[in-house]
Amino acid sequence: MKISSVLGDFKVIQTIKNRDELLVLGSWKNLVRIFDSSRTFLVNKNESLFGIYLCKQECAEFMNKIIQDIDYHEWEDFKIDKPIFTNQIQA
C-alpha cells in the first residue's frame, strides 16, 4: 500500500515470514520524523530508501497519526493507493 501525505510518502509491505510484521519504506527524513532513528535501516543506497519494521498495532498507530495530523486544507494531498493484486496467492 502506498501512502502520500504531508508527513511524507510511504510504502507499507507485509512480510512473508511473519504475518504480524510490516515493512514501512520511505526516505530517512520522513521515517525519523515519526519513528525512532535507531530502528530505521538502509534498504537501497542508490534510491536513498530506508525502512522500519512494525507490528500491525504500531502500523495502525502510524496510520492514525497521519490521519490526525491532516489539516482540512491538506486532504487533497492525502492519498492511499490500493495494491495491484488485492488477493495474493501463496504457494
PDB file of N, CA, C and O in Angstrom, chain B, residues numbered from 101:
ATOM      1  N   MET B 101       0.846  -1.160   0.000  1.00  0.00           N
ATOM      2  CA  MET B 101       0.000   0.000   0.000  1.00  0.00           C
ATOM      3  C   MET B 101       0.899   1.232   0.000  1.00  0.00           C
ATOM      4  O   MET B 101       1.841   1.318   0.788  1.00  0.00           O
ATOM      5  N   LYS B 102       0.610   2.174  -0.874  1.00  0.00           N
ATOM      6  CA  LYS B 102       1.359   3.431  -0.923  1.00  0.00           C
ATOM      7  C   LYS B 102       0.541   4.516  -0.244  1.00  0.00           C
ATOM      8  O   LYS B 102      -0.666   4.626  -0.458  1.00  0.00           O
ATOM      9  N   ILE B 103       1.213   5.316   0.579  1.00  0.00           N
ATOM     10  CA  ILE B 103       0.563   6.399   1.308  1.00  0.00           C
ATOM     11  C   ILE B 103       1.307   7.691   1.008  1.00  0.00           C
ATOM     12  O   ILE B 103       2.524   7.770   1.171  1.00  0.00           O
ATOM     13  N   SER B 104       0.572   8.695   0.573  1.00  0.00           N
ATOM     14  CA  SER B 104       1.137  10.027   0.357  1.00  0.00           C
ATOM     15  C   SER B 104       0.402  10.995   1.253  1.00  0.00           C
ATOM     16  O   SER B 104      -0.826  11.076   1.216  1.00  0.00           O
ATOM     17  N   SER B 105       1.151  11.734   2.064  1.00  0.00           N
ATOM     18  CA  SER B 105       0.556  12.709   2.969  1.00  0.00           C
ATOM     19  C   SER B 105       1.537  13.849   3.179  1.00  0.00           C
ATOM     20  O   SER B 105       2.642  13.836   2.637  1.00  0.00           O
ATOM     21  N   VAL B 106       1.130  14.830   3.963  1.00  0.00           N
ATOM     22  CA  VAL B 106       2.030  15.950   4.247  1.00  0.00           C
ATOM     23  C   VAL B 106       3.218  15.499   5.094  1.00  0.00           C
ATOM     24  O   VAL B 106       4.248  16.173   5.113  1.00  0.00           O
ATOM     25  N   LEU B 107       3.095  14.374   5.792  1.00  0.00           N
ATOM     26  CA  LEU B 107       4.202  13.842   6.581  1.00  0.00           C
ATOM     27  C   LEU B 107       5.202  13.073   5.735  1.00  0.00           C
ATOM     28  O   LEU B 107       6.285  12.734   6.213  1.00  0.00           O
ATOM     29  N   GLY B 108       4.856  12.793   4.481  1.00  0.00           N
ATOM     30  CA  GLY B 108       5.779  12.093   3.597  1.00  0.00           C
ATOM     31  C   GLY B 108       5.107  11.028   2.765  1.00  0.00           C
ATOM     32  O   GLY B 108       3.899  10.805   2.855  1.00  0.00           O
ATOM     33  N   ASP B 109       5.917  10.377   1.954  1.00  0.00           N
ATOM     34  CA  ASP B 109       5.462   9.277   1.111  1.00  0.00           C
ATOM     35  C   ASP B 109       6.006   7.979   1.690  1.00  0.00           C
ATOM     36  O   ASP B 109       7.198   7.863   1.978  1.00  0.00           O
ATOM     37  N   PHE B 110       5.123   7.010   1.856  1.00  0.00           N
ATOM     38  CA  PHE B 110       5.491   5.735   2.462  1.00  0.00           C
ATOM     39  C   PHE B 110       4.910   4.594   1.650  1.00  0.00           C
ATOM     40  O   PHE B 110       3.925   4.762   0.932  1.00  0.00           O
ATOM     41  N   LYS B 111       5.527   3.441   1.772  1.00  0.00           N
ATOM     42  CA  LYS B 111       5.011   2.215   1.188  1.00  0.00           C
ATOM     43  C   LYS B 111       5.014   1.170   2.295  1.00  0.00           C
ATOM     44  O   LYS B 111       6.031   0.968   2.959  1.00  0.00           O
ATOM     45  N   VAL B 112       3.880   0.505   2.495  1.00  0.00           N
ATOM     46  CA  VAL B 112       3.738  -0.500   3.550  1.00  0.00           C
ATOM     47  C   VAL B 112       3.610  -1.866   2.891  1.00  0.00           C
ATOM     48  O   VAL B 112       2.760  -2.077   2.025  1.00  0.00           O
ATOM     49  N   ILE B 113       4.469  -2.791   3.315  1.00  0.00           N
ATOM     50  CA  ILE B 113       4.510  -4.135   2.747  1.00  0.00           C
ATOM     51  C   ILE B 113       4.420  -5.150   3.881  1.00  0.00           C
ATOM     52  O   ILE B 113       5.106  -5.014   4.893  1.00  0.00           O
ATOM     53  N   GLN B 114       3.581  -6.163   3.715  1.00  0.00           N
ATOM     54  CA  GLN B 114       3.510  -7.230   4.718  1.00  0.00           C
ATOM     55  C   GLN B 114       4.622  -8.229   4.454  1.00  0.00           C
ATOM     56  O   GLN B 114       4.837  -8.642   3.314  1.00  0.00           O
ATOM     57  N   THR B 115       5.324  -8.614   5.506  1.00  0.00           N
ATOM     58  CA  THR B 115       6.407  -9.584   5.339  1.00  0.00           C
ATOM     59  C   THR B 115       5.825 -10.988   5.199  1.00  0.00           C
ATOM     60  O   THR B 115       4.740 -11.274   5.705  1.00  0.00           O
ATOM     61  N   ILE B 116       6.540 -11.839   4.525  1.00  0.00           N
ATOM     62  CA  ILE B 116       6.098 -13.216   4.313  1.00  0.00           C
ATOM     63  C   ILE B 116       6.361 -14.065   5.552  1.00  0.00           C
ATOM     64  O   ILE B 116       5.562 -14.932   5.905  1.00  0.00           O
ATOM     65  N   LYS B 117       7.477 -13.808   6.200  1.00  0.00           N
ATOM     66  CA  LYS B 117       7.913 -14.622   7.335  1.00  0.00           C
ATOM     67  C   LYS B 117       6.978 -14.515   8.538  1.00  0.00           C
ATOM     68  O   LYS B 117       6.699 -15.512   9.203  1.00  0.00           O
ATOM     69  N   ASN B 118       6.496 -13.306   8.814  1.00  0.00           N
ATOM     70  CA  ASN B 118       5.668 -13.073   9.995  1.00  0.00           C
ATOM     71  C   ASN B 118       4.453 -12.251   9.575  1.00  0.00           C
ATOM     72  O   ASN B 118       4.600 -11.099   9.166  1.00  0.00           O
ATOM     73  N   ARG B 119       3.257 -12.827   9.671  1.00  0.00           N
ATOM     74  CA  ARG B 119       2.033 -12.163   9.216  1.00  0.00           C
ATOM     75  C   ARG B 119       1.699 -10.923  10.047  1.00  0.00           C
ATOM     76  O   ARG B 119       0.899 -10.096   9.609  1.00  0.00           O
ATOM     77  N   ASP B 120       2.288 -10.774  11.231  1.00  0.00           N
ATOM     78  CA  ASP B 120       2.033  -9.606  12.075  1.00  0.00           C
ATOM     79  C   ASP B 120       3.078  -8.509  11.861  1.00  0.00           C
ATOM     80  O   ASP B 120       3.006  -7.453  12.490  1.00  0.00           O
ATOM     81  N   GLU B 121       4.040  -8.755  10.982  1.00  0.00           N
ATOM     82  CA  GLU B 121       5.123  -7.803  10.779  1.00  0.00           C
ATOM     83  C   GLU B 121       4.955  -7.085   9.438  1.00  0.00           C
ATOM     84  O   GLU B 121       4.697  -7.713   8.411  1.00  0.00           O
ATOM     85  N   LEU B 122       5.105  -5.771   9.467  1.00  0.00           N
ATOM     86  CA  LEU B 122       5.003  -4.959   8.267  1.00  0.00           C
ATOM     87  C   LEU B 122       6.290  -4.178   8.080  1.00  0.00           C
ATOM     88  O   LEU B 122       6.937  -3.787   9.051  1.00  0.00           O
ATOM     89  N   LEU B 123       6.657  -3.952   6.830  1.00  0.00           N
ATOM     90  CA  LEU B 123       7.822  -3.151   6.496  1.00  0.00           C
ATOM     91  C   LEU B 123       7.315  -1.839   5.923  1.00  0.00           C
ATOM     92  O   LEU B 123       6.566  -1.828   4.945  1.00  0.00           O
ATOM     93  N   VAL B 124       7.724  -0.733   6.533  1.00  0.00           N
ATOM     94  CA  VAL B 124       7.371   0.597   6.044  1.00  0.00           C
ATOM     95  C   VAL B 124       8.612   1.187   5.392  1.00  0.00           C
ATOM     96  O   VAL B 124       9.664   1.290   6.024  1.00  0.00           O
ATOM     97  N   LEU B 125       8.487   1.575   4.125  1.00  0.00           N
ATOM     98  CA  LEU B 125       9.593   2.150   3.365  1.00  0.00           C
ATOM     99  C   LEU B 125       9.356   3.633   3.144  1.00  0.00           C
ATOM    100  O   LEU B 125       8.218   4.069   2.974  1.00  0.00           O
ATOM    101  N   GLY B 126      10.426   4.401   3.147  1.00  0.00           N
ATOM    102  CA  GLY B 126      10.332   5.836   2.897  1.00  0.00           C
ATOM    103  C   GLY B 126      11.704   6.472   2.956  1.00  0.00           C
ATOM    104  O   GLY B 126      12.715   5.783   3.090  1.00  0.00           O
ATOM    105  N   SER B 127      11.735   7.775   2.856  1.00  0.00           N
ATOM    106  CA  SER B 127      13.009   8.482   2.967  1.00  0.00           C
ATOM    107  C   SER B 127      13.409   8.570   4.438  1.00  0.00           C
ATOM    108  O   SER B 127      12.567   8.429   5.325  1.00  0.00           O
ATOM    109  N   TRP B 128      14.690   8.800   4.691  1.00  0.00           N
ATOM    110  CA  TRP B 128      15.194   8.945   6.063  1.00  0.00           C
ATOM    111  C   TRP B 128      14.430  10.049   6.789  1.00  0.00           C
ATOM    112  O   TRP B 128      13.962   9.864   7.912  1.00  0.00           O
ATOM    113  N   LYS B 129      14.312  11.188   6.134  1.00  0.00           N
ATOM    114  CA  LYS B 129      13.659  12.355   6.729  1.00  0.00           C
ATOM    115  C   LYS B 129      12.222  12.039   7.152  1.00  0.00           C
ATOM    116  O   LYS B 129      11.803  12.398   8.252  1.00  0.00           O
ATOM    117  N   ASN B 130      11.479  11.374   6.287  1.00  0.00           N
ATOM    118  CA  ASN B 130      10.082  11.063   6.586  1.00  0.00           C
ATOM    119  C   ASN B 130       9.945  10.020   7.693  1.00  0.00           C
ATOM    120  O   ASN B 130       9.069  10.136   8.550  1.00  0.00           O
ATOM    121  N   LEU B 131      10.808   9.001   7.679  1.00  0.00           N
ATOM    122  CA  LEU B 131      10.699   7.943   8.684  1.00  0.00           C
ATOM    123  C   LEU B 131      11.101   8.429  10.080  1.00  0.00           C
ATOM    124  O   LEU B 131      10.419   8.128  11.060  1.00  0.00           O
ATOM    125  N   VAL B 132      12.206   9.180  10.173  1.00  0.00           N
ATOM    126  CA  VAL B 132      12.656   9.604  11.504  1.00  0.00           C
ATOM    127  C   VAL B 132      11.788  10.729  12.065  1.00  0.00           C
ATOM    128  O   VAL B 132      11.851  11.020  13.260  1.00  0.00           O
ATOM    129  N   ARG B 133      10.990  11.355  11.228  1.00  0.00           N
ATOM    130  CA  ARG B 133      10.029  12.348  11.712  1.00  0.00           C
ATOM    131  C   ARG B 133       8.970  11.672  12.597  1.00  0.00           C
ATOM    132  O   ARG B 133       8.427  12.291  13.512  1.00  0.00           O
ATOM    133  N   ILE B 134       8.690  10.408  12.313  1.00  0.00           N
ATOM    134  CA  ILE B 134       7.631   9.695  13.034  1.00  0.00           C
ATOM    135  C   ILE B 134       8.184   8.622  13.962  1.00  0.00           C
ATOM    136  O   ILE B 134       7.638   8.404  15.044  1.00  0.00           O
ATOM    137  N   PHE B 135       9.260   7.946  13.556  1.00  0.00           N
ATOM    138  CA  PHE B 135       9.800   6.818  14.311  1.00  0.00           C
ATOM    139  C   PHE B 135      11.186   7.138  14.857  1.00  0.00           C
ATOM    140  O   PHE B 135      11.818   8.117  14.459  1.00  0.00           O
ATOM    141  N   ASP B 136      11.640   6.304  15.764  1.00  0.00           N
ATOM    142  CA  ASP B 136      12.978   6.421  16.350  1.00  0.00           C
ATOM    143  C   ASP B 136      14.029   6.095  15.288  1.00  0.00           C
ATOM    144  O   ASP B 136      13.920   5.082  14.595  1.00  0.00           O
ATOM    145  N   SER B 137      15.027   6.937  15.162  1.00  0.00           N
ATOM    146  CA  SER B 137      16.042   6.738  14.127  1.00  0.00           C
ATOM    147  C   SER B 137      16.861   5.472  14.339  1.00  0.00           C
ATOM    148  O   SER B 137      17.414   4.932  13.380  1.00  0.00           O
ATOM    149  N   SER B 138      16.950   4.986  15.576  1.00  0.00           N
ATOM    150  CA  SER B 138      17.750   3.783  15.821  1.00  0.00           C
ATOM    151  C   SER B 138      17.105   2.526  15.230  1.00  0.00           C
ATOM    152  O   SER B 138      17.784   1.517  15.039  1.00  0.00           O
ATOM    153  N   ARG B 139      15.808   2.578  14.942  1.00  0.00           N
ATOM    154  CA  ARG B 139      15.100   1.440  14.347  1.00  0.00           C
ATOM    155  C   ARG B 139      15.130   1.477  12.822  1.00  0.00           C
ATOM    156  O   ARG B 139      14.801   0.484  12.172  1.00  0.00           O
ATOM    157  N   THR B 140      15.516   2.600  12.252  1.00  0.00           N
ATOM    158  CA  THR B 140      15.476   2.793  10.801  1.00  0.00           C
ATOM    159  C   THR B 140      16.753   2.252  10.167  1.00  0.00           C
ATOM    160  O   THR B 140      17.847   2.459  10.692  1.00  0.00           O
ATOM    161  N   PHE B 141      16.614   1.562   9.042  1.00  0.00           N
ATOM    162  CA  PHE B 141      17.779   0.971   8.383  1.00  0.00           C
ATOM    163  C   PHE B 141      17.742   1.261   6.879  1.00  0.00           C
ATOM    164  O   PHE B 141      16.682   1.505   6.303  1.00  0.00           O
ATOM    165  N   LEU B 142      18.923   1.227   6.263  1.00  0.00           N
ATOM    166  CA  LEU B 142      19.071   1.493   4.836  1.00  0.00           C
ATOM    167  C   LEU B 142      18.608   0.282   4.030  1.00  0.00           C
ATOM    168  O   LEU B 142      19.013  -0.848   4.304  1.00  0.00           O
ATOM    169  N   VAL B 143      17.759   0.524   3.037  1.00  0.00           N
ATOM    170  CA  VAL B 143      17.276  -0.538   2.160  1.00  0.00           C
ATOM    171  C   VAL B 143      17.957  -0.457   0.797  1.00  0.00           C
ATOM    172  O   VAL B 143      18.418  -1.470   0.272  1.00  0.00           O
ATOM    173  N   ASN B 144      18.021   0.750   0.219  1.00  0.00           N
ATOM    174  CA  ASN B 144      18.620   0.935  -1.091  1.00  0.00           C
ATOM    175  C   ASN B 144      19.359   2.260  -1.121  1.00  0.00           C
ATOM    176  O   ASN B 144      18.734   3.321  -1.107  1.00  0.00           O
ATOM    177  N   LYS B 145      20.682   2.208  -1.163  1.00  0.00           N
ATOM    178  CA  LYS B 145      21.509   3.414  -1.115  1.00  0.00           C
ATOM    179  C   LYS B 145      21.288   4.307  -2.331  1.00  0.00           C
ATOM    180  O   LYS B 145      21.191   5.526  -2.191  1.00  0.00           O
ATOM    181  N   ASN B 146      21.206   3.714  -3.530  1.00  0.00           N
ATOM    182  CA  ASN B 146      21.043   4.498  -4.760  1.00  0.00           C
ATOM    183  C   ASN B 146      19.749   5.308  -4.763  1.00  0.00           C
ATOM    184  O   ASN B 146      19.722   6.423  -5.284  1.00  0.00           O
ATOM    185  N   GLU B 147      18.686   4.768  -4.193  1.00  0.00           N
ATOM    186  CA  GLU B 147      17.395   5.456  -4.156  1.00  0.00           C
ATOM    187  C   GLU B 147      17.180   6.203  -2.837  1.00  0.00           C
ATOM    188  O   GLU B 147      16.126   6.807  -2.641  1.00  0.00           O
ATOM    189  N   SER B 148      18.154   6.173  -1.939  1.00  0.00           N
ATOM    190  CA  SER B 148      18.028   6.767  -0.596  1.00  0.00           C
ATOM    191  C   SER B 148      16.753   6.284   0.088  1.00  0.00           C
ATOM    192  O   SER B 148      15.993   7.074   0.647  1.00  0.00           O
ATOM    193  N   LEU B 149      16.535   4.972   0.034  1.00  0.00           N
ATOM    194  CA  LEU B 149      15.337   4.344   0.580  1.00  0.00           C
ATOM    195  C   LEU B 149      15.669   3.668   1.911  1.00  0.00           C
ATOM    196  O   LEU B 149      16.621   2.894   2.010  1.00  0.00           O
ATOM    197  N   PHE B 150      14.875   3.971   2.916  1.00  0.00           N
ATOM    198  CA  PHE B 150      15.066   3.408   4.247  1.00  0.00           C
ATOM    199  C   PHE B 150      13.813   2.659   4.664  1.00  0.00           C
ATOM    200  O   PHE B 150      12.749   2.831   4.070  1.00  0.00           O
ATOM    201  N   GLY B 151      13.946   1.830   5.686  1.00  0.00           N
ATOM    202  CA  GLY B 151      12.818   1.034   6.141  1.00  0.00           C
ATOM    203  C   GLY B 151      12.788   0.897   7.644  1.00  0.00           C
ATOM    204  O   GLY B 151      13.762   1.174   8.344  1.00  0.00           O
ATOM    205  N   ILE B 152      11.640   0.460   8.113  1.00  0.00           N
ATOM    206  CA  ILE B 152      11.447   0.160   9.533  1.00  0.00           C
ATOM    207  C   ILE B 152      10.415  -0.958   9.622  1.00  0.00           C
ATOM    208  O   ILE B 152       9.419  -0.950   8.899  1.00  0.00           O
ATOM    209  N   TYR B 153      10.656  -1.916  10.509  1.00  0.00           N
ATOM    210  CA  TYR B 153       9.693  -2.993  10.731  1.00  0.00           C
ATOM    211  C   TYR B 153       8.737  -2.582  11.841  1.00  0.00           C
ATOM    212  O   TYR B 153       9.153  -2.054  12.873  1.00  0.00           O
ATOM    213  N   LEU B 154       7.444  -2.835  11.615  1.00  0.00           N
ATOM    214  CA  LEU B 154       6.401  -2.540  12.600  1.00  0.00           C
ATOM    215  C   LEU B 154       5.490  -3.742  12.746  1.00  0.00           C
ATOM    216  O   LEU B 154       5.307  -4.508  11.801  1.00  0.00           O
ATOM    217  N   CYS B 155       4.919  -3.907  13.930  1.00  0.00           N
ATOM    218  CA  CYS B 155       3.845  -4.874  14.070  1.00  0.00           C
ATOM    219  C   CYS B 155       2.569  -4.183  13.585  1.00  0.00           C
ATOM    220  O   CYS B 155       2.558  -2.965  13.405  1.00  0.00           O
ATOM    221  N   LYS B 156       1.509  -4.937  13.375  1.00  0.00           N
ATOM    222  CA  LYS B 156       0.274  -4.353  12.844  1.00  0.00           C
ATOM    223  C   LYS B 156      -0.290  -3.278  13.765  1.00  0.00           C
ATOM    224  O   LYS B 156      -0.852  -2.296  13.282  1.00  0.00           O
ATOM    225  N   GLN B 157      -0.155  -3.438  15.077  1.00  0.00           N
ATOM    226  CA  GLN B 157      -0.650  -2.433  16.018  1.00  0.00           C
ATOM    227  C   GLN B 157       0.110  -1.120  15.859  1.00  0.00           C
ATOM    228  O   GLN B 157      -0.496  -0.048  15.847  1.00  0.00           O
ATOM    229  N   GLU B 158       1.434  -1.200  15.736  1.00  0.00           N
ATOM    230  CA  GLU B 158       2.235   0.008  15.517  1.00  0.00           C
ATOM    231  C   GLU B 158       1.873   0.681  14.195  1.00  0.00           C
ATOM    232  O   GLU B 158       1.839   1.908  14.102  1.00  0.00           O
ATOM    233  N   CYS B 159       1.603  -0.130  13.178  1.00  0.00           N
ATOM    234  CA  CYS B 159       1.236   0.421  11.877  1.00  0.00           C
ATOM    235  C   CYS B 159      -0.123   1.123  11.961  1.00  0.00           C
ATOM    236  O   CYS B 159      -0.322   2.166  11.339  1.00  0.00           O
ATOM    237  N   ALA B 160      -1.049   0.557  12.725  1.00  0.00           N
ATOM    238  CA  ALA B 160      -2.353   1.206  12.915  1.00  0.00           C
ATOM    239  C   ALA B 160      -2.175   2.554  13.613  1.00  0.00           C
ATOM    240  O   ALA B 160      -2.839   3.530  13.264  1.00  0.00           O
ATOM    241  N   GLU B 161      -1.277   2.606  14.599  1.00  0.00           N
ATOM    242  CA  GLU B 161      -0.998   3.869  15.284  1.00  0.00           C
ATOM    243  C   GLU B 161      -0.341   4.869  14.334  1.00  0.00           C
ATOM    244  O   GLU B 161      -0.625   6.065  14.396  1.00  0.00           O
ATOM    245  N   PHE B 162       0.537   4.381  13.456  1.00  0.00           N
ATOM    246  CA  PHE B 162       1.187   5.211  12.450  1.00  0.00           C
ATOM    247  C   PHE B 162       0.143   5.820  11.508  1.00  0.00           C
ATOM    248  O   PHE B 162       0.175   7.018  11.230  1.00  0.00           O
ATOM    249  N   MET B 163      -0.779   4.987  11.019  1.00  0.00           N
ATOM    250  CA  MET B 163      -1.843   5.474  10.132  1.00  0.00           C
ATOM    251  C   MET B 163      -2.740   6.474  10.858  1.00  0.00           C
ATOM    252  O   MET B 163      -3.154   7.478  10.280  1.00  0.00           O
ATOM    253  N   ASN B 164      -3.031   6.198  12.106  1.00  0.00           N
ATOM    254  CA  ASN B 164      -3.852   7.096  12.912  1.00  0.00           C
ATOM    255  C   ASN B 164      -3.175   8.460  13.060  1.00  0.00           C
ATOM    256  O   ASN B 164      -3.836   9.495  12.965  1.00  0.00           O
ATOM    257  N   LYS B 165      -1.858   8.463  13.293  1.00  0.00           N
ATOM    258  CA  LYS B 165      -1.119   9.719  13.425  1.00  0.00           C
ATOM    259  C   LYS B 165      -1.162  10.520  12.130  1.00  0.00           C
ATOM    260  O   LYS B 165      -1.358  11.735  12.147  1.00  0.00           O
ATOM    261  N   ILE B 166      -0.979   9.830  11.010  1.00  0.00           N
ATOM    262  CA  ILE B 166      -1.025  10.523   9.723  1.00  0.00           C
ATOM    263  C   ILE B 166      -2.389  11.183   9.518  1.00  0.00           C
ATOM    264  O   ILE B 166      -2.468  12.339   9.103  1.00  0.00           O
ATOM    265  N   ILE B 167      -3.442  10.454   9.806  1.00  0.00           N
ATOM    266  CA  ILE B 167      -4.792  10.987   9.604  1.00  0.00           C
ATOM    267  C   ILE B 167      -5.080  12.125  10.571  1.00  0.00           C
ATOM    268  O   ILE B 167      -5.678  13.127  10.178  1.00  0.00           O
ATOM    269  N   GLN B 168      -4.670  11.995  11.821  1.00  0.00           N
ATOM    270  CA  GLN B 168      -4.926  13.047  12.803  1.00  0.00           C
ATOM    271  C   GLN B 168      -4.156  14.323  12.489  1.00  0.00           C
ATOM    272  O   GLN B 168      -4.614  15.415  12.827  1.00  0.00           O
ATOM    273  N   ASP B 169      -2.996  14.207  11.847  1.00  0.00           N
ATOM    274  CA  ASP B 169      -2.177  15.379  11.547  1.00  0.00           C
ATOM    275  C   ASP B 169      -2.598  16.114  10.278  1.00  0.00           C
ATOM    276  O   ASP B 169      -2.002  17.131   9.926  1.00  0.00           O
ATOM    277  N   ILE B 170      -3.618  15.610   9.591  1.00  0.00           N
ATOM    278  CA  ILE B 170      -4.060  16.259   8.359  1.00  0.00           C
ATOM    279  C   ILE B 170      -4.901  17.480   8.699  1.00  0.00           C
ATOM    280  O   ILE B 170      -5.901  17.386   9.411  1.00  0.00           O
ATOM    281  N   ASP B 171      -4.487  18.604   8.187  1.00  0.00           N
ATOM    282  CA  ASP B 171      -5.254  19.839   8.285  1.00  0.00           C
ATOM    283  C   ASP B 171      -6.354  19.759   7.225  1.00  0.00           C
ATOM    284  O   ASP B 171      -6.154  19.129   6.187  1.00  0.00           O
ATOM    285  N   TYR B 172      -7.486  20.367   7.459  1.00  0.00           N
ATOM    286  CA  TYR B 172      -8.579  20.243   6.499  1.00  0.00           C
ATOM    287  C   TYR B 172      -8.214  20.823   5.131  1.00  0.00           C
ATOM    288  O   TYR B 172      -8.854  20.481   4.136  1.00  0.00           O
ATOM    289  N   HIS B 173      -7.218  21.678   5.059  1.00  0.00           N
ATOM    290  CA  HIS B 173      -6.755  22.203   3.775  1.00  0.00           C
ATOM    291  C   HIS B 173      -5.889  21.190   3.032  1.00  0.00           C
ATOM    292  O   HIS B 173      -5.666  21.331   1.829  1.00  0.00           O
ATOM    293  N   GLU B 174      -5.403  20.175   3.732  1.00  0.00           N
ATOM    294  CA  GLU B 174      -4.432  19.240   3.165  1.00  0.00           C
ATOM    295  C   GLU B 174      -5.035  17.904   2.735  1.00  0.00           C
ATOM    296  O   GLU B 174      -4.290  17.001   2.356  1.00  0.00           O
ATOM    297  N   TRP B 175      -6.352  17.750   2.780  1.00  0.00           N
ATOM    298  CA  TRP B 175      -6.957  16.469   2.410  1.00  0.00           C
ATOM    299  C   TRP B 175      -6.662  16.106   0.960  1.00  0.00           C
ATOM    300  O   TRP B 175      -6.627  14.924   0.618  1.00  0.00           O
ATOM    301  N   GLU B 176      -6.450  17.104   0.099  1.00  0.00           N
ATOM    302  CA  GLU B 176      -6.126  16.816  -1.296  1.00  0.00           C
ATOM    303  C   GLU B 176      -4.764  16.160  -1.432  1.00  0.00           C
ATOM    304  O   GLU B 176      -4.519  15.442  -2.402  1.00  0.00           O
ATOM    305  N   ASP B 177      -3.864  16.398  -0.467  1.00  0.00           N
ATOM    306  CA  ASP B 177      -2.516  15.832  -0.514  1.00  0.00           C
ATOM    307  C   ASP B 177      -2.451  14.419   0.062  1.00  0.00           C
ATOM    308  O   ASP B 177      -1.430  13.746  -0.081  1.00  0.00           O
ATOM    309  N   PHE B 178      -3.513  13.962   0.705  1.00  0.00           N
ATOM    310  CA  PHE B 178      -3.533  12.636   1.320  1.00  0.00           C
ATOM    311  C   PHE B 178      -4.072  11.625   0.318  1.00  0.00           C
ATOM    312  O   PHE B 178      -5.134  11.824  -0.272  1.00  0.00           O
ATOM    313  N   LYS B 179      -3.328  10.539   0.131  1.00  0.00           N
ATOM    314  CA  LYS B 179      -3.730   9.542  -0.854  1.00  0.00           C
ATOM    315  C   LYS B 179      -3.225   8.174  -0.427  1.00  0.00           C
ATOM    316  O   LYS B 179      -2.083   8.032   0.010  1.00  0.00           O
ATOM    317  N   ILE B 180      -4.082   7.170  -0.556  1.00  0.00           N
ATOM    318  CA  ILE B 180      -3.680   5.782  -0.314  1.00  0.00           C
ATOM    319  C   ILE B 180      -3.991   5.008  -1.585  1.00  0.00           C
ATOM    320  O   ILE B 180      -5.142   4.953  -2.019  1.00  0.00           O
ATOM    321  N   ASP B 181      -2.969   4.412  -2.179  1.00  0.00           N
ATOM    322  CA  ASP B 181      -3.151   3.611  -3.383  1.00  0.00           C
ATOM    323  C   ASP B 181      -3.386   2.167  -2.998  1.00  0.00           C
ATOM    324  O   ASP B 181      -2.732   1.638  -2.100  1.00  0.00           O
ATOM    325  N   LYS B 182      -4.315   1.538  -3.677  1.00  0.00           N
ATOM    326  CA  LYS B 182      -4.576   0.120  -3.465  1.00  0.00           C
ATOM    327  C   LYS B 182      -3.463  -0.690  -4.109  1.00  0.00           C
ATOM    328  O   LYS B 182      -2.882  -0.265  -5.108  1.00  0.00           O
ATOM    329  N   PRO B 183      -3.162  -1.851  -3.547  1.00  0.00           N
ATOM    330  CA  PRO B 183      -2.186  -2.720  -4.212  1.00  0.00           C
ATOM    331  C   PRO B 183      -2.772  -3.241  -5.521  1.00  0.00           C
ATOM    332  O   PRO B 183      -3.989  -3.348  -5.672  1.00  0.00           O
ATOM    333  N   ILE B 184      -1.897  -3.560  -6.454  1.00  0.00           N
ATOM    334  CA  ILE B 184      -2.340  -4.073  -7.745  1.00  0.00           C
ATOM    335  C   ILE B 184      -3.059  -5.403  -7.569  1.00  0.00           C
ATOM    336  O   ILE B 184      -4.105  -5.629  -8.176  1.00  0.00           O
ATOM    337  N   PHE B 185      -2.510  -6.272  -6.754  1.00  0.00           N
ATOM    338  CA  PHE B 185      -3.120  -7.576  -6.507  1.00  0.00           C
ATOM    339  C   PHE B 185      -3.728  -7.558  -5.116  1.00  0.00           C
ATOM    340  O   PHE B 185      -3.000  -7.568  -4.123  1.00  0.00           O
ATOM    341  N   THR B 186      -5.052  -7.531  -5.031  1.00  0.00           N
ATOM    342  CA  THR B 186      -5.695  -7.495  -3.732  1.00  0.00           C
ATOM    343  C   THR B 186      -5.681  -8.862  -3.058  1.00  0.00           C
ATOM    344  O   THR B 186      -5.630  -8.946  -1.831  1.00  0.00           O
ATOM    345  N   ASN B 187      -5.725  -9.915  -3.835  1.00  0.00           N
ATOM    346  CA  ASN B 187      -5.647 -11.264  -3.264  1.00  0.00           C
ATOM    347  C   ASN B 187      -4.350 -11.906  -3.726  1.00  0.00           C
ATOM    348  O   ASN B 187      -4.144 -12.125  -4.920  1.00  0.00           O
ATOM    349  N   GLN B 188      -3.477 -12.207  -2.771  1.00  0.00           N
ATOM    350  CA  GLN B 188      -2.207 -12.814  -3.119  1.00  0.00           C
ATOM    351  C   GLN B 188      -2.292 -14.306  -2.921  1.00  0.00           C
ATOM    352  O   GLN B 188      -2.911 -14.785  -1.972  1.00  0.00           O
ATOM    353  N   ILE B 189      -1.671 -15.033  -3.816  1.00  0.00           N
ATOM    354  CA  ILE B 189      -1.672 -16.496  -3.753  1.00  0.00           C
ATOM    355  C   ILE B 189      -0.337 -16.940  -3.168  1.00  0.00           C
ATOM    356  O   ILE B 189       0.724 -16.528  -3.635  1.00  0.00           O
ATOM    357  N   GLN B 190      -0.400 -17.772  -2.157  1.00  0.00           N
ATOM    358  CA  GLN B 190       0.821 -18.303  -1.548  1.00  0.00           C
ATOM    359  C   GLN B 190       0.975 -19.757  -1.941  1.00  0.00           C
ATOM    360  O   GLN B 190       0.026 -20.539  -1.885  1.00  0.00           O
ATOM    361  N   ALA B 191       2.180 -20.105  -2.337  1.00  0.00           N
ATOM    362  CA  ALA B 191       2.452 -21.495  -2.742  1.00  0.00           C
ATOM    363  C   ALA B 191       2.925 -22.282  -1.552  1.00  0.00           C
ATOM    364  O   ALA B 191       3.210 -23.474  -1.673  1.00  0.00           O
TER     365      ALA B 191
END
